[in-house]
Amino acid sequence: MNYEFTDQQYVFQENIRKFTRNEIAPLAPVIDREHRFPIETLQKFGELGYMGFPFPEQYGGSGLDTICKAIFIEEVAKACASTAVIMLVHLGAGCMPVYLYGTEELKQKYLLPSCDGRYLAGFALTEPNAGSDNSNLRCSAVQKGDKYIINGEKIFITNGGYASYYITMVRTNPNIKGYKGISTLIVGKDAPGLVVGKPIEKMGLNGSPTVNLTFEDCEVPVENRLLEEGKGLNVALGVLNGGRTVVGAQGVGIAEGCLEHTIAYVKQREQFGRPIASNQGIQWRISEMVAQIEAARLLVYRAAWYEDVKHPDAMVAASLAKWYGTDAAMKVTTDCVQLFGGYGYCKEYPVERYMRDAKVTQIYEGTNEIQRIVISRQVLGLR
Ligand SMILES: Cc1cc2nc3c(=O)[nH]c(=O)nc-3n(C[C@H](O)[C@H](O)[C@H](O)COP(=O)(O)OP(=O)(O)OC[C@H]3O[C@@H](n4cnc5c(N)ncnc54)[C@H](O)[C@@H]3O)c2cc1C
């Protein structure tokens, strides 16, 4: 068993780490406070080739693997969880379906400008009454001539308002329940009848806009469909493992970033005439956090490797990585706030932001309860 990154992966890690330290970390508290989309960061990502690095060179990418994707999201999330989620949706559920299932024409139209930074991608699956049970979605698309007419609503859509297009799951056959009645369409931001709502006010991830999308007789060309009608599940499955793995990486990054600030704090904060780090109770807590992060990290990189080698246990590995990585983020950030005492509860220090940002990672990309269901179904051989 080899725990080493390749030379290429180490160089990639070093480069994104440097960029994150210099460009993203100083901006993170600003975009959180101002609830502002980090447009300048995305422009720089475009210039440096980060907007499409997992895709082949012919589409403007660098053909890097899932391990590099996990490295990228971990490093970015250490400094800014908002920027990490913008990118994980763009690279994953946004661009990946176009690459895996799009015609060459669709790849030229949507993937190419996504890789060079002109386009940002979004993914629209969740509806007000179809969250964890997304096979029950109602948003409908009816074919009329060479167009689909979409009606319905999507909720909680990341990159909403900034995305150039949304990979949108719709019911094309109202008579077929479940996934077999669902298809996938690319809906351009200028599609007639697409209404983008105002950003939802959230607990955290304030730099990442989350909106509702309403489709009012929204028109989309038939050629914007990915795969045949009724193949929505295939598209979802194609992006599932990679998506869950990198949300796990986001959790690990959040926990690491928060712990870094905390280690510096406990070494300089003095009570009872000595640094609080000299208390064994505090030292043990730090050790426990390190153990949680390392365990989660190993699960994340194993899942990324399983995804790259198409291992038969890739689905379970991705669910374990997502569940443990994000639970570690919540536990570690909560404990970090505790170690800061009253200052941890104040916006003057960054740990409360990490804690607010960590919470949602346990909820999106399939809640951690749903991950338990995925794992137990596989292990027990249930359908
Ligand atoms: C900030 C943010 C960004 C998001 N971005 C996107 C996006 O870009 N695109 C998109 O499509 N969606 C997005 N989502 C939606 C997200 O994926 C859903 O919120 C999530 O899947 C949960 O669905 P729900 O909110 O409807 O909760 P529900 O499904 O109603 O779940 C409520 C609770 O019940 C539990 N539960 C449900 N079913 C079971 C069960 N069978 N057994 C045990 N427990 C169960 C859940 O775990 C949860 O604790 C985003 C959400 C947020 C908050």
The ligand as a Gaussian input file, in Angstrom:
#p B3LYP/6-31G(d) Opt

LIG

0 1
 C      -26.002000      25.723000       1.337000
 C      -26.664000      24.644000       0.540000
 C      -26.247000      24.415000      -0.763000
 C      -26.884000      23.437000      -1.544000
 N      -26.543000      23.298000      -2.877000
 C      -27.295000      22.504000      -3.677000
 C      -27.092000      22.505000      -5.109000
 O      -26.198000      23.191000      -5.634000
 N      -27.911000      21.751000      -5.881000
 C      -28.906000      20.974000      -5.345000
 O      -29.619000      20.304000      -6.099000
 N      -29.118000      20.947000      -3.989000
 C      -28.347000      21.696000      -3.157000
 N      -28.575000      21.708000      -1.782000
 C      -29.645000      20.884000      -1.246000
 C      -29.167000      19.741000      -0.351000
 O      -28.541000      18.753000      -1.130000
 C      -30.383000      19.228000       0.443000
 O      -30.701000      20.230000       1.392000
 C      -30.123000      17.898000       1.118000
 O      -30.026000      16.877000       0.167000
 C      -31.218000      17.533000       2.130000
 O      -32.492000      17.677000       1.594000
 P      -33.587000      18.499000       2.443000
 O      -32.992000      19.808000       2.807000
 O      -34.853000      18.507000       1.683000
 O      -33.789000      17.673000       3.789000
 P      -34.765000      16.415000       4.005000
 O      -34.556000      15.412000       2.930000
 O      -36.148000      16.911000       4.243000
 O      -34.201000      15.816000       5.365000
 C      -34.516000      16.339000       6.651000
 C      -33.870000      15.433000       7.714000
 O      -34.408000      14.104000       7.619000
 C      -33.361000      13.176000       7.447000
 N      -33.855000      12.074000       6.621000
 C      -34.487000      12.140000       5.410000
 N      -34.782000      10.908000       4.971000
 C      -34.308000      10.043000       5.891000
 C      -34.303000       8.615000       6.026000
 N      -34.816000       7.835000       5.065000
 N      -33.749000       8.058000       7.122000
 C      -33.201000       8.832000       8.077000
 N      -33.166000      10.191000       8.028000
 C      -33.708000      10.778000       6.942000
 C      -32.240000      13.959000       6.773000
 O      -31.003000      13.311000       6.966000
 C      -32.356000      15.282000       7.491000
 O      -31.705000      15.216000       8.724000
 C      -27.924000      22.641000      -0.980000
 C      -28.308000      22.862000       0.342000
 C      -27.716000      23.835000       1.098000
 C      -28.201000      24.094000       2.518000

